[in-house]
Structures are given as C-alpha cells and as structure tokens.
Amino acid sequence: MAIAIAIFFLVILAFAVAGRTVDSRDSADWKPSDGGFRHP
C-alpha cells in the first residue's frame, strides 16, 4: 500500500514538473468587490 501511495505522489510530481497541471484557484476569495461585482 505504501508503494502505491508513493507512486501516486511521484506521478503527480512528474506532471507538475512537466507543466501538465492547472491552478484551479480563481482568487475569488481575495479579489475586491463592489456590491458583488469584481473589479478587473
């Protein structure tokens, strides 16, 4: 089981190093808003 977990994290690391991952955060938690509308 430990080997499977290690392989899983190594695959994630390899994809991250290769630039195949996407940052899904849209920063909506810190952008200022004016009545619910976001400023560009």
N, C-alpha and C positions, 0 to 999 in steps of 0.2 A: 504493500500500500504506500509506503514512504517513497518507493521508487516512482510510482505513478504520479504522486504529488510533485516530486522533483522534476519529472519530465514535463508535467503541465506548466510549471513555472519557467522552465528553460525554453519551452515553445513560446510562451508569452514574451519572455525576454528577447528571444530571437526576432519575433515580429516587431517588437518595439525598436530594436536596434536597426532593423531594416526599413523602418518608417512606414510600416503597414498598419499602424494603429491610429485611431482618430480620437481627439479630445472631444468628448460629447458635452462638456460643460458649456453652457451658453452665457455664463456670467450674469444671469438674471438676478442672482442673489445680492449683487453689489452695485449694479448699474443704477444711477439716479433715475427717478421717475417723477413725472408731473401729472398728478391725478391718474396714475396708472399707465400713462404713456411714456415710453422710453425715449430718452434723448440719444441722438446718433453719436 
